[in-house]
Amino acid sequence: METAETNVKTRPRLPEWLRMPLPTADTFGQTRGLLGELKLHTVCESAKCPNHWECWSKGTATFMIAGDRCTRACGFCAVDTSKPLPLEADEPLRVAEATRRMKLKHVVITAVARDDLKDGGANHFRRTIEMVRELNPGIVIEVLVPDFNDSDEAIESVLAASPHIFNHNLETVRRLTPSVRHRAAYDRSLSVLSKVKVRRGGGIYTKSGMMLGLGETEAEVVTAMEDLRRAGCDILTLGQYLQPTLSHLPLVEYITPKQFVEYARRAQQMGFVHVASGPLVRSSYHADEFQLPAVKPV
């Protein structure tokens, strides 16, 4: 079987189930204009998300704080890797203002990895959460964070702001982790999720996601899901990896919609409270579809 390590300079033809019409709604331009006015970055654009046309047309976006330059060079990611710029002190307020103007009921805040900062950008997350809540009382706040090198202090800093959902992506199976995200670690990601659940128990939802199609086996995917459940993960997303450019990790295969349905069935049997599994699913895609019932400890 080919794996993510294979050096292939061509991409398989896009199947019909991944072809999407471009939207024509005026909301797309309005969202783009607002983000430009407030000088905000989104993972939608920086990571070349295939859904950003749909999301922006619905007036939603995933805000990416701490700049658009990442200190890591994951083989799957389109975000620029270079020396980051200093944090912008007014960015939390700008994110909050955009959230207010867009009248969001559920906001997702993510960030590039900032290994150049002592706290990995955790305090910037905290300030952004606090500012968003101040301008938008009652909003559901979801954070999608880097691993902070598994720093207890950094994790606690984010938790101190009381987000409703704490998301950190496992991204891939154990065997492929070294080639897919070489500066991260499979067990470190599980540790981050486990610490959040131990510290906040039923007071927070934990979430994680994986990309499929990098050469993983079905058994490896099931094992990864089991590992996530043991770490207390409540919510799971599974989506198709799409190679951003020919210089990124090669796509090994397209996973069929039928297989995604089967993975969702297995995950639900394991006890995940919410599962989003499909070719176009991404970490924050339709995140607002998950309603917040009372959280129960794992």
C-alpha positions as CSV (number, residue, x, y, z in Angstrom):
1,M,0.0,0.0,0.0
2,E,1.1,3.5,-0.7
3,T,1.5,5.7,2.3
4,A,1.8,9.4,3.0
5,E,5.6,9.1,2.7
6,T,5.4,8.2,-1.0
7,N,6.8,11.0,-3.3
8,V,4.1,11.4,-6.0
9,K,3.8,14.5,-8.1
10,T,0.4,13.9,-9.5
11,R,-3.0,13.9,-7.9
12,P,-5.9,11.5,-8.5
13,R,-8.9,12.9,-10.3
14,L,-11.5,14.5,-8.1
15,P,-14.5,12.2,-7.6
16,E,-18.0,13.5,-8.2
17,W,-18.9,13.6,-4.5
18,L,-16.2,16.2,-3.9
19,R,-17.3,18.6,-6.7
20,M,-19.1,21.7,-5.5
21,P,-20.7,24.5,-7.3
22,L,-19.5,28.0,-6.5
23,P,-22.1,30.0,-4.5
24,T,-23.3,33.3,-5.9
25,A,-24.9,34.8,-2.7
26,D,-24.1,38.4,-1.8
27,T,-23.2,37.2,1.7
28,F,-19.9,35.8,0.5
29,G,-18.7,39.3,-0.6
30,Q,-20.0,40.9,2.6
31,T,-18.1,38.4,4.8
32,R,-14.9,38.9,2.7
33,G,-15.3,42.6,3.0
34,L,-15.8,42.5,6.8
35,L,-12.7,40.3,7.3
36,G,-10.7,42.6,5.1
37,E,-11.9,45.7,6.9
38,L,-10.9,44.3,10.3
39,K,-7.7,42.8,9.0
40,L,-8.5,39.3,10.3
41,H,-7.1,36.0,9.1
42,T,-9.2,32.9,8.7
43,V,-8.2,29.3,8.4
44,C,-10.7,29.1,5.6
45,E,-8.3,31.0,3.3
46,S,-4.9,30.3,4.8
47,A,-5.5,26.5,4.8
48,K,-7.2,26.5,1.4
49,C,-10.4,25.0,2.9
50,P,-12.7,23.6,0.2
51,N,-15.7,24.8,2.1
52,H,-14.9,28.4,2.5
53,W,-17.1,29.5,-0.4
54,E,-20.1,27.8,1.3
55,C,-19.3,29.1,4.8
56,W,-18.6,32.7,3.8
57,S,-21.9,32.6,1.8
58,K,-23.6,31.7,5.0
59,G,-21.9,34.5,6.9
60,T,-19.6,32.2,9.0
61,A,-15.9,31.8,9.3
62,T,-13.2,30.3,11.5
63,F,-11.0,33.0,12.9
64,M,-7.3,32.3,12.9
65,I,-5.5,34.4,15.5
66,A,-1.8,35.0,16.3
67,G,-1.0,35.8,12.7
68,D,-0.8,33.7,9.5
69,R,2.7,32.4,9.9
70,C,3.2,29.1,11.5
71,T,6.3,27.8,13.3
72,R,5.7,24.3,12.2
73,A,5.7,22.8,8.7
74,C,3.2,20.0,8.7
75,G,3.2,18.1,5.5
76,F,-0.6,18.4,4.9
77,C,-1.1,22.1,5.7
78,A,-1.2,25.0,3.4
79,V,-0.6,27.7,6.1
80,D,2.6,29.6,5.5
81,T,5.7,28.4,7.6
82,S,8.0,31.3,8.3
83,K,9.2,33.6,11.2
84,P,6.0,34.9,12.9
85,L,5.3,38.6,13.5
86,P,4.6,39.9,17.0
87,L,1.2,39.4,18.4
88,E,-1.3,42.2,17.7
89,A,-2.7,43.5,21.0
90,D,-6.0,44.6,19.5
91,E,-6.7,41.4,17.6
92,P,-8.9,39.9,20.3
93,L,-11.1,43.0,20.1
94,R,-11.2,42.8,16.2
95,V,-12.3,39.2,16.4
96,A,-15.0,40.0,18.9
97,E,-16.2,42.9,16.7
98,A,-16.4,40.7,13.6
99,T,-18.3,38.0,15.6
100,R,-20.8,40.7,16.8
101,R,-21.3,42.1,13.3
102,M,-21.8,38.7,11.9
103,K,-24.3,37.9,14.7
104,L,-22.8,34.5,15.3
105,K,-24.3,32.2,17.8
106,H,-21.3,29.8,17.6
107,V,-17.8,30.9,16.9
108,V,-14.7,28.9,16.2
109,I,-11.3,30.4,17.1
110,T,-8.1,28.7,16.0
111,A,-4.4,29.7,15.6
112,V,-1.2,28.9,14.0
113,A,1.4,27.1,16.1
114,R,3.5,29.7,17.9
115,D,6.5,27.8,19.3
116,D,8.4,31.0,19.4
117,L,6.3,32.2,22.3
118,K,6.8,30.9,25.9
119,D,3.1,30.1,26.3
120,G,2.6,29.1,22.7
121,G,0.0,31.8,22.3
122,A,-2.3,30.5,25.1
123,N,-2.8,33.9,26.8
124,H,-3.7,35.4,23.4
125,F,-6.4,32.7,23.1
126,R,-7.6,33.5,26.6
127,R,-7.9,37.2,25.9
128,T,-9.7,36.6,22.6
129,I,-12.3,34.3,24.3
130,E,-12.9,36.8,27.0
131,M,-13.3,39.7,24.6
132,V,-15.7,37.7,22.3
133,R,-17.8,36.8,25.3
134,E,-17.9,40.4,26.5
135,L,-19.2,41.7,23.2
136,N,-21.4,38.6,22.5
137,P,-23.1,37.4,25.7
138,G,-24.5,33.9,25.3
139,I,-22.4,32.9,22.3
140,V,-21.0,29.4,22.2
141,I,-17.2,29.5,22.0
142,E,-15.2,26.7,20.4
143,V,-11.4,26.8,20.3
144,L,-9.2,24.7,18.0
145,V,-5.7,24.9,19.6
146,P,-2.2,23.6,18.8
147,D,-0.7,21.2,21.3
148,F,1.2,23.9,23.3
149,N,3.9,21.3,23.6
150,D,1.6,19.7,26.3
151,S,2.3,22.6,28.7
152,D,0.1,22.4,31.8
153,E,0.3,26.2,32.2
154,A,-0.7,26.9,28.7
155,I,-3.6,24.5,28.7
156,E,-4.9,26.0,32.0
157,S,-4.6,29.5,30.6
158,V,-7.0,28.7,27.8
159,L,-9.4,26.8,30.1
160,A,-9.4,29.7,32.5
161,A,-11.5,31.6,29.9
162,S,-14.1,28.8,30.0
163,P,-14.6,27.9,26.3
164,H,-17.5,25.6,25.7
165,I,-15.6,23.3,23.4
166,F,-11.9,22.5,23.4
167,N,-10.7,21.1,20.1
168,H,-7.3,19.7,19.3
169,N,-6.8,17.6,16.2
170,L,-5.1,14.2,16.2
171,E,-5.0,14.6,12.4
172,T,-3.9,11.1,11.5
173,V,-3.2,7.6,12.8
174,R,-0.2,6.8,15.0
175,R,2.0,5.2,12.2
176,L,1.7,8.2,9.9
177,T,2.1,10.9,12.5
178,P,5.9,11.4,12.0
179,S,5.5,12.1,8.3
180,V,2.2,14.0,8.5
181,R,3.2,16.4,11.3
182,H,6.8,15.7,12.3
183,R,7.0,18.3,15.1
184,A,4.0,17.0,16.8
185,A,3.4,13.6,18.6
186,Y,0.5,11.3,18.6
187,D,0.6,10.6,22.4
188,R,1.2,14.3,23.1
189,S,-2.1,15.2,21.4
190,L,-3.9,12.5,23.4
191,S,-2.4,13.9,26.5
192,V,-3.6,17.4,25.8
193,L,-7.2,16.2,25.4
194,S,-7.0,14.0,28.4
195,K,-5.7,16.8,30.6
196,V,-8.6,19.1,29.6
197,K,-11.1,16.4,30.5
198,V,-9.4,15.6,33.8
199,R,-9.3,19.3,34.8
200,R,-12.8,20.3,33.7
201,G,-14.6,16.9,33.6
202,G,-18.3,17.4,32.6
203,G,-17.8,21.2,32.4
204,I,-16.4,21.2,28.9
205,Y,-16.6,19.2,25.6
206,T,-13.4,17.9,24.1
207,K,-13.2,17.5,20.3
208,S,-10.7,16.1,17.8
209,G,-10.5,15.2,14.2
210,M,-8.6,13.2,11.6
211,M,-8.0,13.5,7.8
212,L,-8.3,10.3,5.9
213,G,-6.8,9.2,2.6
214,L,-3.1,9.4,3.5
215,G,-2.6,5.6,3.4
216,E,-4.1,4.7,6.8
217,T,-5.8,1.3,7.2
218,E,-9.4,0.9,8.5
219,A,-8.0,-0.9,11.6
220,E,-5.7,2.1,12.3
221,V,-8.6,4.5,12.1
222,V,-10.6,2.5,14.5
223,T,-7.7,2.2,16.9
224,A,-7.2,6.0,16.8
225,M,-10.9,6.5,17.6
226,E,-10.6,4.2,20.5
227,D,-7.5,6.1,21.7
228,L,-9.5,9.3,21.5
229,R,-12.3,7.9,23.6
230,R,-9.8,6.7,26.2
231,A,-8.6,10.3,26.4
232,G,-12.1,11.4,27.1
233,C,-12.8,12.9,23.7
234,D,-16.5,13.7,23.2
235,I,-16.8,15.0,19.6
236,L,-15.2,13.5,16.5
237,T,-14.8,14.8,13.0
238,L,-13.5,12.7,10.0
239,G,-12.9,14.2,6.6
240,Q,-11.1,13.6,3.3
241,Y,-7.5,14.9,3.0
242,L,-7.1,17.0,-0.1
243,Q,-3.5,17.8,-1.2
244,P,-3.2,21.6,-1.2
245,T,-0.3,21.7,-3.7
246,L,2.0,19.2,-5.4
247,S,4.7,20.0,-2.8
248,H,2.5,18.8,0.1
249,L,2.0,15.2,1.1
250,P,0.5,13.1,-1.7
251,L,-3.1,11.9,-1.6
252,V,-3.1,8.1,-1.5
253,E,-6.8,7.5,-1.9
254,Y,-10.3,9.0,-1.8
255,I,-12.4,7.5,0.9
256,T,-16.0,6.8,-0.3
257,P,-19.0,8.3,1.4
258,K,-20.1,4.8,2.3
259,Q,-16.9,4.3,4.3
260,F,-17.3,7.6,6.1
261,V,-20.8,6.5,7.1
262,E,-19.4,3.2,8.5
263,Y,-16.7,5.1,10.5
264,A,-19.5,7.3,11.9
265,R,-21.4,4.2,13.0
266,R,-18.4,2.7,14.7
267,A,-17.6,6.0,16.4
268,Q,-21.2,6.4,17.7
269,Q,-21.0,2.9,19.1
270,M,-17.8,3.9,21.0
271,G,-19.7,6.6,22.8
272,F,-18.8,9.9,21.0
273,V,-21.7,12.3,21.7
274,H,-21.4,13.8,18.3
275,V,-19.8,12.6,15.1
276,A,-19.4,14.5,11.8
277,S,-17.9,12.1,9.1
278,G,-17.9,12.8,5.4
279,P,-15.6,13.7,2.5
280,L,-16.1,17.5,3.0
281,V,-16.1,17.5,6.8
282,R,-13.4,19.7,8.5
283,S,-12.8,20.5,12.1
284,S,-15.1,23.5,12.2
285,Y,-17.4,22.8,9.2
286,H,-21.0,23.2,10.4
287,A,-19.7,23.3,14.0
288,D,-22.8,25.1,15.0
289,E,-24.9,22.1,14.2
290,F,-23.8,20.5,17.5
291,Q,-26.1,21.6,20.2
292,L,-24.9,21.9,23.8
293,P,-26.8,19.6,26.1
294,A,-25.6,19.0,29.6
295,V,-22.1,17.7,29.5
296,K,-21.5,14.4,31.3
297,P,-18.1,13.3,32.6
298,V,-16.6,10.4,30.7
